[in-house]
Amino acid sequence: MSQPTFDSISLRTELLENLASLQYHNMTDIQAQSLPAIIQGRDVIAQGKTGSGKTAAFGLGLLNKLNVKKFRIQSLVLCPTRELAEQVAAELRKLARTIHNIKILTLCGGVPIGKQIDSLYHGAHIIVGTPGRIEDHLNRQTLDLSFVDTFVLDEADRMLEMGFQSAIDAVVEQIPTQRQTLLFSATFPEKIEAISASIMHQPIMVKVESNHDQSTISQHFFQVNTNDERLEALNLLLLQHQPQSSVVFCNTKAETLAVCQQLNNQGFSALALNGDLEQRERDQTLVQFANKSASILVATDVAARGLDVDNLDAVFNYQMAHDIEVHVHRVGRTGRAGNKGLAFTFFSNKDQYKIELLNDLLGREIRDEALPRSSVLQREIAPPAMATIQLDSGKKQKIRAGDILGALTRDKDLQGDDIGKIQLFDNWAYVAVNRKKRKLALNKITNGKLKGRSVRARLLRG
């Protein structure tokens, strides 16, 4: 049975025209189940994982009722991380292309607050931000939420996990009680039930099961009882399987740093991703991992939200996830698009309850497997294929991907195959190059010209 189309629901004409131009025709499950109620103005709780199309579900809902002529904040979207807030804002701008003079602002921590205050002074229609920074603006009285008629909590479970309950409460106090509230969450723990009961009015509940087929994923379980055993198990499995790209999930920020350092000491190419990173550091880390300049990302669940990497070979649960659904989401990052994926989970005696739940979920009894023999320690570690060059110029300096590619391949001693992903940000850019030719590539950029002027560049460690 085919999915319902967007033109089967009562959306504004300019939104439908834009959706058609974006080649968005059929609704995803979460959109088909939630959008009609959202457009009717109902409060909605929608449970669905990242990638289910939830941003367009609430985005189309709030854009459909927005009055662009009233230049005041009408919608507020709260997200757990800067990266997700930026993604949501970008998607909203894409969906709103045909609505002229619309202004969407992101307000997140990790960036100077002064510029945000200036932007707020000039007004906005939609705010997308993180709870802590939104609360900060409310305390400074630089943000007026008294006209908000749509309030969205995106990935509400993660926000509560990160300790944002009091910040959310402070924000809710500043929003009119006559409003529409939309809550999106990958999981639905008791805390979410409690918050929804206190801030929502007769919400409609929508639940979309993950349609990600995990039959392409081979799951393996190893009992380890000390940190030394965990590190040894990780080392042996990485050497045995030699994955080109893998994510190691840890439960704390401190653990990401410790495990990452240990892996690098062993000769692997690892990067840590956690909530303490500034936005620029986070961008650098994600760019290097996505473009194959680093083969291992050691991350917390919260920091890895929104991570979009094709062909992830393996996932390691260094510690078991607190929640079984989170385990499923972690593991579901490998084995996509018909590719084979590997998932390795380390568990200890205290995890027995979770193992029993997983037994039921997987329909088999989980047994402790034997680790690879110590003879694999003699194997050489394959270095990543690529290295990353960072340029101190980007979109605001009118740099395009074609300019960088042209500068690198002009003399023919670097071929197109030597160049990987080129990613542009406002004031800097990143290009992946063949690791063996990284110094040649760096010299071409630093000694040449882009758009007729010299550009500073450096090699990133990785």
N, C-alpha and C positions, 0 to 999 in steps of 0.2 A: 504494500500500500504506500503510495507516494505521500510525502510530507505536505502539510498545508502551505500555501504560498502567502507572502506578505500582503499581496493585494486582496486577500480574502478577509482581511480585518480592516477596521476603519481608521487607517492612518492618513495623515495629511498628504495631499497630492505631491508637494515638493519632497517629502520624505520618501514616498514610493518611487518617484522619478530618480532620486539619488540611489536608492537601493538597487534599482534596475541597472543604473550606470556602473555600480560596483559589482554587478553580477551576483547580487544577493537575491535569490528568487524564493527558494524553499526555506521554511523556518526549521531550526533545530528543535529537538524535543522540548528543551526548557523554554524556548521562545513560544512554541505552539501552545504549551500548557499555561504559561504565565502571562503572555502579552495581552490576550483579550481582557483578563481581569485587571491588569495594570492600566489599560486604556480606559476601562470603566471607572478608574479611581479607587479600586479596592486596595487594601493592604495585602501584601503577598509575602509569604515565606517560601523561598525556592531553594531546594537542596540539589546541588549539582557540582561536579568537579570543574577545575580550570579547563578551559577549552570547550566547554559545553555551549558557548554562545550567550552566556549570561549578561555580558556587558551590553550587547545589542538589545537584549530583552529589557533591561531597565533604561538603557539609553534612549531607545525609541519611545518608551513610555514617557520619560520626562521631556523629551524634545517635542512630542506630540502636543503637550499641553502648555509648553512655554510661550509666553507672550513677549516677543523680542522688543516690542515698542516700549514695554515697561522696563527701563534700565535699572534693575535691582536684582539682588540674588534671590532666585526662585527655586533652585535645586542645590542640595548639598550631598555629595557622595563621599563617604568615609572608606578608606582602604588601609590595610595593615602596614604596607611598606611604600617607600618612595617609588620604587620601580613599578609596582602595580598601579599606583596613582597616576604615574606618567603614561602607562599603557592605556589605562581607562580614559584619561583625558585625550590621548591621541585618537582612540577609537570614537569618542564622542565628537571630536572635531571632524572626523571622516564622515560620520553619520549626519553631521549638521552642515555639510558643505553647501547645500542649497538654501540654508536659512541665512540671509544676509545680516551682517553687523552683529552676529552673535559673539559673545565674549565668554570664554571658558578659562578659568584660572586654576593652577595647581598650587596648593599651599602645603609644603612638606618640610620636615626637619632636614638638617644636613646642608641647607643652603641659607645664605644671609637673609635675615628677616626684613631688613630695611627695604630691599627691592620689592618684597611682597607687599609691604605697607604702602609703597608708592603705587603699585598696581591696583591695590584695593581702593585707594583714594580715587582712582579713575573709573571704578565700578566694574561689575561683572554680572552675568546671568546665572552661571553655573560654577560652583566651587568643587574641586576634587582635592581631597587632602588626607593627611594622616591625623589621627585624633589628638596627639600631643601638640602638634603645631596649630591645629584649629583652636584648641583650648587656649594656647598661648595668645593667639590673636584676640580671642574673646576677653581674656584677662586684661589685655592692653586696650580694649575697646576700639580695635582697628577693623573689626569684622561685625557687620550687622546681619543677623539671621532672622530678623523679625518678619520678613516677607517670604520665607521658605515655605513652599507648599509640597515639595517632594523631598523626602529624606531617604537616602540609600545607605545601607551598611553592606559593603562588599567583603566577602570572606570574613564574616563576623566571627567565626570560630577562631581564626588566627588572631584577630584583634583581642579577643578575650584571653587567649593563650599568652599573648605578649603583655598582658597586664593593663590593657587600656579601658577596663571597666569604668573607673572613676572619670576618665577623660570623656568617655561616651556619655556618661550621666550628666556631666557639666555641659556638654554640647546640647543634649536633649532639652535641658532647662531653658535654653535660649531660642528654641524653635517653637513656633505656634503649635498648640495642641490640635488645631484644625489643619491637618496635613495628611498626606499619603506617605506611609512608611513601607519600604521594600527591603527585605532582609535576604541576602544570598549567603549560603554557607555550604562548604563541601561536606561537613559532618554536622550532626545535630545533637551535641551533648546537652546535659541538663542545664548548663549555664545559658545556652542559647534559648532554651525553652523559657527560662526565667526572664531573660531580657525581653524576649518577644512578648510575653504576657504583660510586662510593665509598660511597653512603649507602643504597642500595636493595638488596632481596633478590629476585632473579628477577622483576623487574617485568613486568607485562603492558603492552604498548604500544597505545595507542588514538589514532588520528588522525582528526580530523573535518575534512573540507574545508570551506572557507568556502562557505556557500550563498547568499552575498550576490550577487545578479545585478548586474554592473557595466555592463550594456548601456545603462543610463540615464545613464551618466557619459561626458561628452565630454572626452577627455584631450588636452592640448596641451603641446608641448615647445619650449623656447627656449634657445639656447646663449648663455650669458653668462660672461665670463671674469674680471670684476673685481667688487668689492663695489658700486662706483658703478653698474655696468651692471645688477646685480641689483636695486638699489633703484629705478633708473629703469624697469626692466621691470615691477616690482611696481606702481609708481605708474601707469604707462600702462594696465596690464590692469585695475586697480581702477577707474580712470576710464572705461575703455571699457565694462566689463560692469556696474558699479555693483551688486555683490552686496549684499543686505541683511545677510547673515551669512557670514563666511568665516574659515577658520583658516589662518594662515601658519605652516608647520612649519619650525623652525630646529633645528640640531644641537647648539647650546650655549646655556647660560643667558645668557651675555654677549650673544650675538647676539639673543636675544629682546628684551632691554632696548634695544639699539641700534636695531633695526628698529622696535620699538614707538615709540620717541621720534621717529624720522625720520617715521613715518606721521602721528603727532600734529602734528608741525611742519608737515606738508603740509596739515593741516586734516581728516584722517580721524579717526574715533573708534576708537582701538585700545587694547587692554589686553594686558599681558604675563603669561604663566602659566609659571612654572618652579618647580623644586624648592626654591628659597630662600624662597618665600613662607611666612609664618606661616599657621596654619589659617584665622584670621579673614580675612586678606587674600585667601587662596585662595577662600574662600566668596564674598566680595564680588565677586571677579573673575568667577567662574563664574555667579553670580546675574545680574550685569549683562549678560553675554554671552547667557545663555539667555533673558533677558526682553526682549531687543532694545534695551537701553540703550546698547550698544556694538556696532558692526558687525564689528569685526575682533578676533580673538584670535591673538596671536603666541605660539606655544607650543613646548616641546620634546616629543618623543614620550612620555617618561616622565610629564611633568606632565599631558599630555592623556589619559592612560589613565583610563578610566571616564567621560570626558566624554560627556554624553548630551544632545545638542541636536537637536531636530527641524528638518527643512527647512534643512539647511546648504546654502547655495547654491554655495559654491566652496571648494576646497582649493588652497593654494599650497605647493609644495615649494620653499621658498627655497633650501635645499640638498637634494640628493638624500639619501634615507635610506641608512644604512649597509648595510641589508639589503633585498633585493627584496620579501620578505614584508611588511616594515614599510611599504614603499611602497604595497603593495596595501591594507594596513589604513588607512593615511592617506587614500588616495583613496576607500576604501569608506565614509568618513564622509559623503560627499555622494551625491546621487542615490538617496536611500532612499524607501521607500513609494511607488514609482512616479513620484516627482518627478525632473525633469531636474537633473543636477549637472554642474559644471565642475571640472576638475582641471588646474592649470598647474604644470609642472615645469621648474625652471631647472637646466641642467647645464653642465659645463665640460669641457675636454679630458680631465681626469683621470677623468671619470665614464664614459669610453667602454665599459669592461667592463660596468658596470651597464646601460648603454643596450642593449648586445648581449643581455644576459639579458632585459631588458624586451621587446626585439624578439620573442624566442621566446615570452614569456608572452602578449603581446598579439596575436601572430600577424600582425604587420605591421612594416614597417621604419619606425623613428622618424626623422623628419626635423626639422631646425631650422626653426621657423616664423618668419614676420616679425612683429615687434611692431606694435601699433597705431601709427598716425601721431601725430606730436607735436601735431597739432591738437586731440587729445582733452584736452590740458592746459588748454584753455579751458573745459572743462565744470565746472559747479558740483558740489560733493560734497554728496550728500543726507545730512542729519543723521539719526541714529537716530530712530525714531518715539517711543521711550519714554525716560524718565529714572527713576532708582531713588532711593527714599527709604529710609534705614535708620532703624529705630526701636530705641531702647535697652531694649526689653522683648521677651520671647519666651515660649516654652512654659512655662518655670519660673515666669513671672509670670501664667500662665493666659490669655495672649493667644491668641485664635483668629483665623483668617483673616476670619471673619464680623464680628468686632469692628472690624477695620481697614477693611473694605469699608463697614460701616455708618457709621463716623466720616467717611469721605470722601464718601459719597453722600447724607448726611442732608439737606443743604439744596438738593438737586437741581441745583446749578450744576455739579456733576460727575456724569456719567452712568456707568453700568456699563461702557460702551465705552471710557471714559477710563482705566479701571483694568486693568492687565495681571496678570501672575503675582504672587501673594503667597506668600512662602516664610518659614517659621518655623524658627528655631533655638532652642537652649536659652535664651539671654539676649538675643537680638536678632531682629528680623524685617526683611524687605525687601518693599517693594511697588513695582511698576512703574506709572508714571502717564504719561499723555499729556504729551510733552515741553513742549508749548505751555502746559500748565496746571500745570506742576510747582511753581511758587511758591504758587499757590492751594492745591494739595494739601498742601504742606508746612505752610502756615499753619493749615489745618484740623486737622492732627494736633497741631502744637505749641500751638495756642491752645484746642484742645478737650480732651476727656477720653476715655480708653479704660478700660473697667472701673471708671469712677468716679474715675480718677486721671490726673494729667498725665503725659505721656510725652515724653521728649526725642527729637528726630528731626533728621536732616540729609540734605541732598541729596548723593549720591555723584557724584564727577566721572566723566564718561563720555559 
